[in-house]
Structures are given as structure tokens and as C-alpha cells.
Amino acid sequence: MDADKDSNGTPRRRLSPAVRMQQILDAALVEFCERGYADTRMDEIARRAGLSKGGLYAHFGSKDAVFEALLRRSLTPPSLEGMPEPDARVPSREFAAWLVERLYGQFAEPSGLRMLWLMIAERERVGHLLEFWDRQVLGPYEALLQRALAARVAAGATPSVLSRAPWLALSPLVHMATRELLLGEPDAAELARWRRAHEDLLVELLDPATRLAG
């Protein structure tokens, strides 16, 4: 098949290498999740991406290479853009709202959940990448929360359980993601209630003296 035409003989629209790469990885994610790694073939990834098999091999030399690139794409550290200054004077609600927005934006979207499922299913194959993901993605969230807590305590705030175990801030999201993988996506109202409860929990953990109405 002509590399510049799709399976129907229609001329392909030329895309930049970066855009084409994302298109391939998006297609691979769907194929790996639907079929599993062992049963996914390169020609199926190519077809879903709108490429010839030769076009796919121009970007990736093997299925292993596609799989590793897909996982590495998910290993980007969190963006700290817009983080409230980690200072005792910043209201705990403001910081909690920002953190929840970041967490759910990165981990609770469909593509993020598919990646979570894929990493669990293929953990024996990609254990080294999972360790890297733990350091580069989860670790920075714990570190920024630790900085915020240290600033509050230094200014006279009472130390909280999060001072000792900042990873607890991530626990409700892990619970929600696991539940969604097992039982399906919650509706918008349920997700909103879940996020609000997560935010309320963080407020109380950040400031033990806080008593929320209701």
C-alpha cells in the first residue's frame, strides 16, 4: 500500500512527527487495553492510527518500543503551575482545591485510568517503569504537600497527620480510580461529590483545628 494513502486509497494529510507520534500512542493505548499486550499486533495499532504497517515501523521498530513509549508518556512529572504559595497564611481550602484539581486532572481522566489499568495488567513487564513513575509522578505531589505543611508548622500551625504521611492526600483518588476500573465511570454528580469530599478531607488534615459546617 502506498505509504501516503490510507487503506481506502485516500491521500493522507501530512502531520508533524510530534502529532503523528501522539496519534500512534493514543491508538496503541486503546489496542493494548482492549486486547492485552500479548494479543495486540503492530498492524492493528497501525490500522487504528490510520497508518500503513510500514508507516508505523518508520516510527517504532517493535511492539515493545511502542509499549515503552506509551508508558513513558505517562511518566511526566505533575505541573505545579498555579500552586498557591506554600505558606501558613494561605487558606487550607485554597491549597486543597488546587491540589484536588491537579490530581483529578492528571489521574482521573479516561486516558489516565486506561494507563493505570495497563500498568497493573502488565506490571511484570514494566516494573522498572512503575518504579520510575512512583518517583517522578507521585513523589512530587508528596513533596509539594510536605513543603506546604512544613511552612504552616514553621509559622505556628499544629502539626497534622499529613506532616507524617503526606501520601494520605492521594488515597481518596486511588480509591476512586480503583472503584472506577472495577465498577465503571461514575456520573458527573457523583464525581463532583467525591471531589468535594476529598477537598474537605484535605482541609481538615491540613488544619486539624478546622471544623467544617455540616
VOBA-1610 file (N, C-alpha, C; in pm, whole numbers, padded with zeros to 5 digits, always signed):
BEGIN
Met+00084-00120+00000Met+00000+00000+00000Met+00088+00125+00000Asp+00050+00221-00073Asp+00123+00348-00078Asp+00125+00409+00060Ala+00245+00444+00110Ala+00259+00499+00245Ala+00192+00633+00260Asp+00161+00699+00146Asp+00097+00830+00154Asp-00055+00822+00138Lys-00108+00697+00137Lys-00252+00679+00127Lys-00300+00585+00236Asp-00426+00604+00278Asp-00482+00515+00379Asp-00534+00388+00312Ser-00599+00300+00394Ser-00645+00172+00342Ser-00752+00186+00235Asn-00816+00302+00225Asn-00917+00327+00122Asn-00860+00397-00001Gly-00730+00419-00002Gly-00668+00486-00114Gly-00677+00637-00110Thr-00725+00691+00002Thr-00738+00836+00016Thr-00604+00896+00057Pro-00560+01002-00007Pro-00433+01064+00033Pro-00436+01106+00179Arg-00325+01079+00247Arg-00316+01114+00388Arg-00282+01263+00406Arg-00337+01320+00510Arg-00297+01456+00547Arg-00167+01447+00626Arg-00064+01516+00581Arg+00065+01507+00647Arg+00060+01578+00782Leu+00107+01507+00883Leu+00111+01559+01019Leu+00255+01575+01062Ser+00277+01664+01157Ser+00412+01679+01211Ser+00450+01550+01283Pro+00579+01519+01294Pro+00621+01398+01366Pro+00566+01392+01509Ala+00562+01505+01578Ala+00514+01506+01716Ala+00366+01469+01723Val+00287+01526+01632Val+00143+01496+01630Val+00120+01352+01591Arg+00193+01303+01491Arg+00179+01165+01448Arg+00215+01068+01560Met+00319+01101+01635Met+00361+01016+01746Met+00250+01003+01850Gln+00186+01115+01884Gln+00077+01111+01981Gln-00040+01030+01927Gln-00066+01042+01798Gln-00174+00966+01735Gln-00147+00817+01747Ile-00024+00777+01722Ile+00013+00636+01732Ile-00003+00586+01875Leu+00044+00664+01970Leu+00038+00621+02110Leu-00106+00616+02160Asp-00189+00709+02115Asp-00331+00704+02152Asp-00395+00575+02100Ala-00363+00541+01977Ala-00417+00418+01918Ala-00364+00296+01991Ala-00236+00296+02025Ala-00177+00182+02094Ala-00240+00162+02231Leu-00270+00271+02300Leu-00331+00260+02432Leu-00464+00187+02424Val-00545+00223+02325Val-00674+00156+02308Val-00654+00008+02276Glu-00563-00022+02186Glu-00541-00162+02147Glu-00489-00245+02263Phe-00391-00194+02336Phe-00335-00270+02448Phe-00440-00294+02556Cys-00524-00195+02581Cys-00626-00210+02685Cys-00737-00306+02641Glu-00771-00304+02513Glu-00878-00391+02465Glu-00831-00535+02446Arg-00708-00555+02402Arg-00661-00688+02365Arg-00559-00746+02462Gly-00496-00660+02542Gly-00382-00705+02621Gly-00255-00698+02537Tyr-00142-00691+02605Tyr-00017-00674+02531Tyr+00009-00791+02437Ala-00006-00913+02487Ala+00033-01030+02409Ala-00048-01043+02280Asp-00174-01005+02282Asp-00262-01025+02166Asp-00271-00904+02074Thr-00201-00798+02106Thr-00201-00680+02019Thr-00092-00694+01914Arg-00126-00663+01790Arg-00030-00672+01679Arg-00003-00533+01622Met+00113-00520+01563Met+00152-00391+01508Met+00056-00344+01399Asp+00006-00437+01316Asp-00084-00393+01209Asp-00216-00341+01264Glu-00258-00391+01383Glu-00380-00340+01445Glu-00359-00198+01498Ile-00242-00174+01556Ile-00210-00039+01601Ile-00205+00056+01482Ala-00140+00011+01374Ala-00129+00095+01255Ala-00266+00128+01199Arg-00354+00027+01191Arg-00487+00050+01136Arg-00564+00151+01218Arg-00559+00137+01350Arg-00632+00231+01435Arg-00574+00371+01425Ala-00444+00381+01403Ala-00379+00513+01391Ala-00394+00571+01252Gly-00451+00496+01158Gly-00467+00545+01022Gly-00339+00541+00941Leu-00250+00445+00974Leu-00123+00432+00905Leu-00112+00296+00838Ser-00022+00287+00743Ser+00018+00156+00694Ser+00112+00093+00797Lys+00130-00037+00789Lys+00222-00102+00882Lys+00363-00047+00865Gly+00401-00022+00738Gly+00532+00036+00713Gly+00545+00175+00772Gly+00435+00252+00768Gly+00437+00385+00828Gly+00458+00379+00978Leu+00397+00278+01042Leu+00417+00262+01186Leu+00561+00224+01217Tyr+00618+00133+01136Tyr+00756+00091+01161Tyr+00855+00205+01134Ala+00814+00306+01063Ala+00902+00421+01044Ala+00920+00498+01174His+00824+00480+01267His+00832+00547+01397His+00879+00454+01508Phe+00838+00329+01503Phe+00871+00232+01608Phe+00915+00100+01545Gly+01025+00047+01596Gly+01078-00075+01540Gly+01014-00202+01590Ser+00935-00193+01696Ser+00875-00313+01752Ser+00758-00276+01841Lys+00678-00378+01877Lys+00568-00357+01970Lys+00620-00319+02107Asp+00733-00378+02147Asp+00793-00341+02275Asp+00826-00192+02279Ala+00877-00140+02169Ala+00913+00002+02163Ala+00790+00090+02176Val+00680+00050+02112Val+00555+00125+02124Val+00507+00124+02269Phe+00510+00007+02329Phe+00461-00008+02466Phe+00542+00077+02564Glu+00673+00073+02550Glu+00757+00150+02641Glu+00736+00300+02620Ala+00723+00344+02496Ala+00699+00486+02468Ala+00566+00531+02528Leu+00467+00445+02520Leu+00336+00476+02575Leu+00343+00494+02727Leu+00415+00406+02793Leu+00428+00418+02938Leu+00511+00540+02976Arg+00617+00565+02902Arg+00700+00681+02934Arg+00622+00811+02917Arg+00527+00813+02824Arg+00446+00933+02807Arg+00366+00964+02933Ser+00331+00861+03008Ser+00252+00880+03130Ser+00338+00915+03250Leu+00470+00919+03233Leu+00561+00940+03345Leu+00601+01085+03363Thr+00529+01176+03298Thr+00564+01317+03311Thr+00534+01365+03452Pro+00627+01438+03513Pro+00600+01492+03647Pro+00481+01587+03644Pro+00414+01604+03756Pro+00299+01693+03760Pro+00339+01837+03737Ser+00251+01911+03674Ser+00272+02054+03660Ser+00234+02124+03789Leu+00320+02212+03835Leu+00293+02285+03958Leu+00240+02425+03928Glu+00202+02448+03804Glu+00152+02580+03765Glu+00031+02618+03849Gly+00034+02741+03900Gly-00079+02792+03976Gly-00085+02748+04120Met+00017+02675+04167Met+00014+02630+04306Met+00016+02748+04401Pro-00077+02755+04497Pro-00070+02863+04596Pro+00062+02857+04672Glu+00113+02971+04707Glu+00239+02975+04781Glu+00228+02889+04906Pro+00321+02791+04923Pro+00313+02703+05040Pro+00350+02778+05168Asp+00256+02847+05221Asp+00278+02933+05337Asp+00161+02918+05433Ala+00187+02932+05559Ala+00081+02917+05660Ala-00031+03019+05641Arg+00000+03131+05574Arg-00102+03235+05557Arg-00202+03202+05446Val-00167+03104+05360Val-00259+03066+05253Val-00367+02976+05312Pro-00494+03011+05293Pro-00601+02928+05349Pro-00590+02783+05304Ser-00613+02690+05396Ser-00603+02550+05362Ser-00702+02512+05252Arg-00818+02577+05248Arg-00917+02547+05144Arg-00861+02580+05006Glu-00791+02692+04993Glu-00736+02731+04864Glu-00634+02629+04815Phe-00546+02585+04905Phe-00446+02486+04866Phe-00512+02352+04835Ala-00609+02310+04916Ala-00677+02182+04894Ala-00750+02181+04760Ala-00815+02292+04725Ala-00888+02299+04599Ala-00792+02288+04481Trp-00676+02355+04491Trp-00578+02347+04384Trp-00526+02204+04369Leu-00493+02140+04482Leu-00436+02006+04478Leu-00535+01905+04419Val-00660+01912+04461Val-00761+01819+04410Val-00778+01839+04259Glu-00780+01964+04213Glu-00794+01991+04070Glu-00679+01929+03992Arg-00557+01941+04044Arg-00441+01884+03975Arg-00447+01732+03975Leu-00479+01674+04087Leu-00482+01529+04098Leu-00583+01467+04002Tyr-00704+01520+04004Tyr-00808+01461+03920Tyr-00785+01492+03773Gly-00724+01607+03745Gly-00693+01640+03607Gly-00593+01545+03545Gln-00498+01497+03626Gln-00394+01411+03572Gln-00430+01263+03580Phe-00499+01222+03686Phe-00517+01080+03710Phe-00657+01027+03685Ala-00758+01113+03684Ala-00895+01064+03678Ala-00958+01073+03538Glu-00885+01122+03440Glu-00938+01126+03305Glu-00933+00986+03244Pro-01016+00959+03142Pro-01019+00824+03084Pro-00883+00770+03043Ser-00801+00854+02979Ser-00669+00806+02935Ser-00582+00771+03055Gly-00592+00849+03163Gly-00515+00819+03283Gly-00557+00689+03347Leu-00688+00662+03349Leu-00738+00537+03405Leu-00699+00418+03318Arg-00701+00437+03186Arg-00657+00328+03099Arg-00510+00293+03125Met-00429+00399+03145Met-00288+00375+03173Met-00272+00303+03306Leu-00351+00338+03406Leu-00344+00270+03535Leu-00377+00123+03518Trp-00484+00095+03444Trp-00521-00045+03420Trp-00410-00118+03347Leu-00351-00054+03247Leu-00246-00118+03169Leu-00123-00146+03253Met-00087-00051+03339Met+00030-00072+03424Met+00008-00187+03522Ile-00115-00199+03573Ile-00146-00310+03663Ile-00140-00442+03588Ala-00202-00445+03470Ala-00209-00569+03393Ala-00071-00616+03346Glu+00017-00523+03316Glu+00148-00558+03261Glu+00262-00528+03358Arg+00232-00530+03486Arg+00333-00488+03586Arg+00458-00575+03584Glu+00446-00703+03549Glu+00564-00789+03545Glu+00659-00745+03434Arg+00604-00692+03327Arg+00685-00650+03213Arg+00751-00514+03237Val+00683-00425+03309Val+00729-00286+03317Val+00755-00241+03460Gly+00799-00334+03544Gly+00823-00299+03684Gly+00919-00183+03701His+01024-00176+03617His+01120-00067+03628His+01057+00067+03597Leu+00962+00068+03502Leu+00894+00193+03469Leu+00797+00233+03579Leu+00737+00136+03644Leu+00645+00168+03753Leu+00721+00233+03869Glu+00840+00185+03895Glu+00922+00247+04000Glu+00955+00391+03963Phe+00987+00414+03837Phe+01016+00549+03790Phe+00893+00638+03802Trp+00777+00583+03766Trp+00650+00656+03776Trp+00624+00695+03922Asp+00652+00607+04013Asp+00632+00636+04155Asp+00720+00753+04197Arg+00843+00755+04149Arg+00937+00862+04187Arg+00904+00994+04119Gln+00869+00988+03990Gln+00858+01109+03911Gln+00718+01170+03909Val+00616+01093+03941Val+00480+01144+03936Val+00421+01156+04076Leu+00417+01046+04151Leu+00360+01052+04285Leu+00451+01127+04382Gly+00581+01104+04370Gly+00675+01168+04461Gly+00665+01320+04465Pro+00658+01389+04349Pro+00648+01534+04352Pro+00523+01587+04421Tyr+00411+01515+04411Tyr+00292+01558+04482Tyr+00314+01551+04633Glu+00375+01443+04678Glu+00404+01431+04821Glu+00501+01540+04865Ala+00600+01570+04780Ala+00699+01671+04816Ala+00639+01809+04828Leu+00551+01846+04733Leu+00493+01980+04740Leu+00400+01993+04861Leu+00329+01886+04893Leu+00244+01890+05011Leu+00329+01899+05137Gln+00442+01827+05138Gln+00532+01833+05253Gln+00585+01974+05273Arg+00618+02044+05162Arg+00666+02181+05174Arg+00559+02272+05232Ala+00436+02254+05184Ala+00327+02337+05234Ala+00305+02314+05383Leu+00311+02190+05425Leu+00290+02158+05567Leu+00405+02213+05652Ala+00526+02200+05602Ala+00640+02250+05679Ala+00631+02400+05699Ala+00586+02473+05595Ala+00572+02618+05607Ala+00466+02654+05711Arg+00356+02581+05712Arg+00250+02609+05808Arg+00296+02579+05951Val+00364+02468+05969Val+00411+02432+06103Val+00514+02533+06152Ala+00604+02576+06061Ala+00706+02674+06098Ala+00643+02806+06142Ala+00524+02836+06088Ala+00455+02961+06124Ala+00365+02945+06246Gly+00368+02826+06306Gly+00291+02807+06427Gly+00170+02717+06417Ala+00143+02664+06297Ala+00029+02574+06283Ala+00057+02443+06353Thr-00048+02377+06397Thr-00034+02249+06465Thr+00001+02140+06365Pro+00104+02061+06392Pro+00135+01950+06301Pro+00017+01856+06287Ser-00002+01802+06167Ser-00115+01713+06140Ser-00065+01577+06097Val-00158+01485+06076Val-00120+01352+06029Val-00052+01360+05893Leu-00085+01460+05812Leu-00019+01474+05683Leu+00127+01514+05697Ser+00162+01573+05810Ser+00303+01605+05834Ser+00385+01477+05839Arg+00325+01372+05888Arg+00395+01244+05900Arg+00376+01156+05776Ala+00264+01169+05709Ala+00233+01080+05596Ala+00162+01157+05484Pro+00236+01241+05410Pro+00171+01322+05306Pro+00105+01240+05197Trp+00145+01114+05179Trp+00083+01030+05077Trp-00065+01007+05103Leu-00110+01031+05226Leu-00252+01015+05256Leu-00339+01108+05171Ala-00282+01218+05127Ala-00359+01312+05043Ala-00401+01248+04911Leu-00328+01146+04866Leu-00357+01081+04739Leu-00455+00965+04754Ser-00476+00918+04876Ser-00551+00795+04898Ser-00694+00798+04843Pro-00772+00907+04864Pro-00909+00905+04807Pro-00911+00891+04656Leu-00812+00948+04589Leu-00808+00936+04443Leu-00776+00793+04401Val-00685+00729+04472Val-00654+00589+04442Val-00777+00502+04460His-00852+00528+04568His-00976+00454+04594His-01075+00475+04480Met-01092+00601+04439Met-01187+00631+04333Met-01147+00565+04201Ala-01017+00571+04168Ala-00969+00513+04044Ala-00991+00362+04043Thr-00962+00297+04154Thr-00981+00153+04164Thr-01128+00118+04148Arg-01213+00193+04213Arg-01357+00168+04205Arg-01407+00187+04061Glu-01356+00291+03994Glu-01400+00316+03857Glu-01353+00206+03763Leu-01232+00155+03784Leu-01183+00047+03700Leu-01266-00080+03716Leu-01315-00102+03838Leu-01392-00223+03866Leu-01539-00209+03833Leu-01598-00092+03860Leu-01742-00076+03852Leu-01789+00018+03741Gly-01697+00085+03676Gly-01737+00177+03570Gly-01733+00322+03615Glu-01743+00410+03517Glu-01730+00553+03541Glu-01849+00608+03620Pro-01825+00688+03725Pro-01936+00749+03798Pro-01998+00860+03715Asp-02124+00896+03748Asp-02184+01007+03676Asp-02126+01138+03728Ala-02156+01247+03659Ala-02095+01376+03691Ala-02127+01420+03834Ala-02249+01397+03878Ala-02287+01439+04013Ala-02210+01362+04119Glu-02194+01232+04097Glu-02120+01150+04194Glu-01973+01190+04198Leu-01914+01215+04082Leu-01774+01257+04078Leu-01756+01391+04148Ala-01850+01483+04129Ala-01842+01613+04196Ala-01849+01597+04347Arg-01937+01509+04396Arg-01946+01484+04540Arg-01817+01423+04592Trp-01759+01332+04514Trp-01635+01266+04554Trp-01522+01369+04566Arg-01512+01456+04467Arg-01406+01556+04469Arg-01424+01654+04585Arg-01548+01692+04611Arg-01574+01785+04721Arg-01537+01720+04854Ala-01572+01592+04871Ala-01536+01523+04995Ala-01385+01511+05009His-01316+01488+04898His-01169+01481+04901His-01111+01615+04945Glu-01166+01722+04890Glu-01120+01856+04928Glu-01146+01884+05076Asp-01265+01848+05123Asp-01298+01868+05265Asp-01203+01791+05355Leu-01171+01667+05314Leu-01079+01586+05393Leu-00943+01652+05403Leu-00894+01703+05290Leu-00764+01769+05291Leu-00764+01893+05380Val-00873+01968+05379Val-00882+02087+05464Val-00867+02047+05611Glu-00937+01943+05652Glu-00929+01901+05792Glu-00792+01844+05825Leu-00730+01773+05729Leu-00598+01718+05756Leu-00491+01827+05755Leu-00508+01928+05671Leu-00413+02038+05669Leu-00423+02124+05794Asp-00543+02136+05846Asp-00567+02222+05962Asp-00658+02149+06060Pro-00601+02072+06154Pro-00682+01993+06245Pro-00782+02074+06326Ala-00758+02205+06338Ala-00849+02287+06418Ala-00976+02322+06341Thr-00974+02296+06209Thr-01089+02332+06126Thr-01207+02242+06157Arg-01324+02301+06166Arg-01447+02225+06183Arg-01542+02266+06071Leu-01566+02176+05979Leu-01649+02208+05863Leu-01795+02205+05901Ala-01870+02302+05852Ala-02014+02304+05877Ala-02078+02185+05808Gly-02175+02124+05873Gly-02246+02012+05814Gly-02165+01887+05819
//
